[in-house]
Amino acid sequence: LFTGPSGTGKTTLARILAREVGCTDERDLIEVNCAGDRGIDSARAIDDKQWAKPWGKARAWILDEFHQFTSEAQSLMLKVLEDDKSYWSYFFLCSTNPAKINKAIITRASHFKLSEVQNGLLKSLLDKTCKSEKIVLTDLIKKELLEAANGSPRKALVLLQQVIGLTETEQQQVIGRESQARKAFEIAKYLCWAPSPTKKGLAKILVDVDEEPEQIRQLII
């Protein structure tokens, strides 16, 4: 079970581990988007297929956003995980919200908690990628890009791809839009999910917001 914020490498780690346990034939690597295929039929399809011999040495399922599975689907997956004696099936569960996962599944899984990547490591990734791809960025753009990425390697690389070939002013505009969206999300998350939102708690977030209030309001909506 890999849990943590979006863009921190949960699915990537699952793919790496799948290869390490012997799942080298692409036909044996099955990725399920639990946000889209969240019903019990998806769990039944896994249950039906787990006993079939793999094309190679092992078969691996990567269940992305596993917490989106319905309670019925999770209950069936618990049975699948408990009963599996095939010795060639591996299950990698990825989730940004483990609180919604069946507790019995969590206790039976090896749980790896991922966190945002520190800016120093993120900068190393950015520098290495820029050097490899021969991309030139000013120190100011690198700094703003790292701040907008907010500890997410995926977001850093996506933003890097978006600013390639742009002028510095255009790059700042692209990064600025991402920063606005992130701040709007933080405000919305606090208002919707905080146990007891307060004006003081909201003020701590707003103190770093430089954008026009109307822009932030529209983004939240």
C-alpha positions as CSV (number, residue, x, y, z in Angstrom):
1,L,0.0,0.0,0.0
2,F,1.5,3.3,-1.1
3,T,-0.2,6.4,0.3
4,G,0.6,10.1,0.0
5,P,-0.1,13.3,-1.9
6,S,-0.6,13.4,-5.6
7,G,2.5,13.4,-7.8
8,T,4.9,11.9,-5.3
9,G,5.6,8.7,-7.1
10,K,3.2,6.1,-5.7
11,T,2.3,4.5,-9.1
12,T,5.8,4.8,-10.3
13,L,7.1,2.9,-7.3
14,A,4.4,0.3,-7.8
15,R,5.6,-0.2,-11.4
16,I,9.2,-0.5,-10.3
17,L,8.4,-3.1,-7.7
18,A,6.2,-5.0,-10.1
19,R,9.2,-5.4,-12.3
20,E,11.4,-6.4,-9.4
21,V,9.1,-9.2,-8.3
22,G,9.3,-10.7,-11.8
23,C,6.4,-9.1,-13.7
24,T,8.4,-8.4,-16.8
25,D,5.8,-9.3,-19.4
26,E,3.5,-6.2,-20.1
27,R,0.5,-8.6,-20.4
28,D,0.9,-9.4,-16.8
29,L,0.9,-5.8,-15.5
30,I,-2.7,-4.8,-15.0
31,E,-3.5,-1.2,-13.9
32,V,-6.9,-0.4,-12.7
33,N,-8.2,3.2,-12.3
34,C,-10.4,2.7,-9.2
35,A,-11.8,6.2,-9.6
36,G,-13.5,5.1,-12.9
37,D,-13.9,1.4,-12.4
38,R,-15.0,1.5,-8.7
39,G,-17.8,-1.0,-8.6
40,I,-17.8,-4.6,-7.4
41,D,-17.6,-5.9,-11.0
42,S,-14.0,-4.6,-11.1
43,A,-13.1,-6.5,-8.0
44,R,-14.8,-9.7,-9.4
45,A,-12.8,-9.4,-12.6
46,I,-9.6,-9.4,-10.4
47,D,-10.9,-12.3,-8.4
48,D,-11.6,-14.3,-11.5
49,K,-8.3,-13.7,-13.1
50,Q,-5.9,-14.1,-10.2
51,W,-5.8,-17.9,-10.5
52,A,-4.9,-17.9,-14.2
53,K,-1.2,-18.5,-14.7
54,P,0.8,-15.4,-15.9
55,W,2.5,-15.1,-19.2
56,G,5.8,-14.6,-17.4
57,K,7.0,-15.3,-13.9
58,A,4.5,-13.1,-12.0
59,R,1.3,-11.0,-12.5
60,A,0.9,-7.6,-10.8
61,W,-2.2,-5.5,-10.2
62,I,-1.7,-1.7,-9.6
63,L,-4.9,-0.4,-8.2
64,D,-4.7,3.4,-8.5
65,E,-6.8,5.6,-6.1
66,F,-7.9,2.4,-4.3
67,H,-9.9,4.3,-1.8
68,Q,-12.4,5.1,-4.6
69,F,-13.5,1.5,-4.7
70,T,-16.9,1.1,-3.2
71,S,-17.2,-0.6,0.3
72,E,-18.5,-3.7,-1.4
73,A,-15.6,-3.8,-3.9
74,Q,-13.2,-3.3,-1.0
75,S,-14.8,-6.2,1.0
76,L,-14.3,-8.5,-1.9
77,M,-10.7,-7.3,-2.4
78,L,-10.1,-8.2,1.2
79,K,-11.2,-11.7,0.6
80,V,-9.0,-11.8,-2.6
81,L,-6.0,-10.7,-0.6
82,E,-6.6,-13.1,2.2
83,D,-7.3,-16.1,0.0
84,D,-4.6,-15.6,-2.7
85,K,-2.3,-18.6,-2.6
86,S,-1.2,-18.5,-6.3
87,Y,2.4,-17.4,-5.4
88,W,2.5,-15.4,-8.6
89,S,0.0,-12.6,-7.9
90,Y,1.1,-9.3,-6.4
91,F,-1.2,-6.4,-5.5
92,F,0.0,-2.8,-5.3
93,L,-2.6,-0.3,-3.9
94,C,-2.1,3.4,-4.3
95,S,-4.1,6.1,-2.6
96,T,-4.2,9.7,-1.7
97,N,-6.8,9.2,1.0
98,P,-6.1,6.0,3.0
99,A,-8.7,7.0,5.6
100,K,-11.3,5.7,3.2
101,I,-9.7,2.3,2.8
102,N,-11.0,-0.8,4.6
103,K,-9.0,-0.9,7.9
104,A,-8.6,-4.7,7.6
105,I,-6.9,-4.2,4.2
106,I,-4.5,-1.6,5.7
107,T,-3.5,-4.0,8.5
108,R,-2.7,-6.8,6.1
109,A,-0.6,-4.6,3.7
110,S,2.9,-3.4,3.9
111,H,2.2,0.3,4.2
112,F,4.6,2.9,2.7
113,K,3.7,6.5,3.4
114,L,5.1,8.9,0.8
115,S,5.5,12.7,1.4
116,E,6.2,15.8,-0.6
117,V,9.8,15.9,-1.8
118,Q,12.0,18.5,-0.2
119,N,13.0,21.5,-2.3
120,G,16.7,20.5,-2.3
121,L,15.9,17.1,-3.9
122,L,13.4,18.6,-6.2
123,K,15.9,21.2,-7.4
124,S,18.4,18.3,-8.1
125,L,15.8,16.6,-10.2
126,L,15.1,19.8,-12.1
127,D,18.8,20.6,-12.6
128,K,19.5,17.0,-13.8
129,T,16.6,17.1,-16.3
130,C,17.5,20.6,-17.6
131,K,21.1,19.4,-18.2
132,S,20.0,16.2,-19.8
133,E,17.5,17.9,-22.1
134,K,19.6,21.0,-22.7
135,I,17.0,23.4,-21.2
136,V,18.1,26.8,-19.9
137,L,16.1,28.4,-17.1
138,T,17.0,31.5,-15.1
139,D,17.4,31.1,-11.3
140,L,14.2,33.1,-10.8
141,I,12.1,30.8,-13.0
142,K,13.6,27.7,-11.3
143,K,12.7,29.2,-7.9
144,E,9.2,30.0,-8.9
145,L,8.7,26.6,-10.5
146,L,9.9,24.8,-7.4
147,E,7.5,26.8,-5.3
148,A,4.6,26.1,-7.6
149,A,5.4,22.3,-7.7
150,N,4.8,22.2,-3.9
151,G,6.9,19.1,-3.3
152,S,5.6,17.1,-6.3
153,P,8.2,15.8,-8.8
154,R,5.4,15.1,-11.4
155,K,4.1,18.7,-11.2
156,A,7.7,20.1,-11.4
157,L,8.3,18.1,-14.6
158,V,4.9,19.0,-16.1
159,L,5.5,22.7,-15.5
160,L,9.1,22.4,-16.9
161,Q,7.6,20.9,-20.1
162,Q,5.1,23.7,-20.3
163,V,7.6,26.5,-20.1
164,I,10.1,25.2,-22.6
165,G,10.7,27.6,-25.5
166,L,8.8,30.5,-23.8
167,T,10.1,33.9,-22.9
168,E,10.8,34.6,-19.2
169,T,7.6,36.7,-18.9
170,E,5.5,33.9,-20.5
171,Q,7.1,31.4,-18.2
172,Q,6.2,33.4,-15.2
173,Q,2.6,33.6,-16.4
174,V,2.4,29.8,-16.8
175,I,3.9,29.2,-13.4
176,G,1.7,31.9,-11.8
177,R,-1.5,30.3,-13.0
178,E,-0.4,27.0,-11.4
179,S,0.4,28.9,-8.1
180,Q,-3.0,30.5,-8.2
181,A,-4.7,27.1,-8.6
182,R,-2.7,25.6,-5.8
183,K,-3.6,28.4,-3.4
184,A,-7.3,28.2,-4.3
185,F,-7.1,24.4,-3.7
186,E,-5.6,24.9,-0.3
187,I,-8.3,27.4,0.7
188,A,-11.1,25.1,-0.6
189,K,-9.5,22.1,1.2
190,Y,-9.4,23.9,4.4
191,L,-13.0,25.1,4.2
192,C,-14.4,21.7,3.2
193,W,-12.2,19.3,5.2
194,A,-11.0,21.0,8.3
195,P,-12.8,19.6,11.4
196,S,-13.7,23.2,12.5
197,P,-12.6,25.9,10.2
198,T,-11.9,29.3,11.8
199,K,-11.1,32.8,10.5
200,K,-7.7,32.5,12.2
201,G,-6.9,29.3,10.4
202,L,-8.0,30.7,7.1
203,A,-5.9,33.8,7.7
204,K,-2.8,31.7,7.9
205,I,-3.4,30.5,4.3
206,L,-4.5,33.9,3.0
207,V,-1.4,35.7,4.3
208,D,0.6,34.2,1.4
209,V,-1.9,35.0,-1.3
210,D,-0.9,37.9,-3.5
211,E,-3.5,37.4,-6.2
212,E,-6.7,39.4,-6.6
213,P,-9.5,38.1,-4.4
214,E,-11.9,37.7,-7.3
215,Q,-9.4,35.5,-9.2
216,I,-9.1,33.2,-6.2
217,R,-12.8,33.1,-5.8
218,Q,-13.4,32.1,-9.4
219,L,-10.7,29.4,-9.1
220,I,-12.3,28.0,-6.0
221,I,-15.7,27.9,-7.7
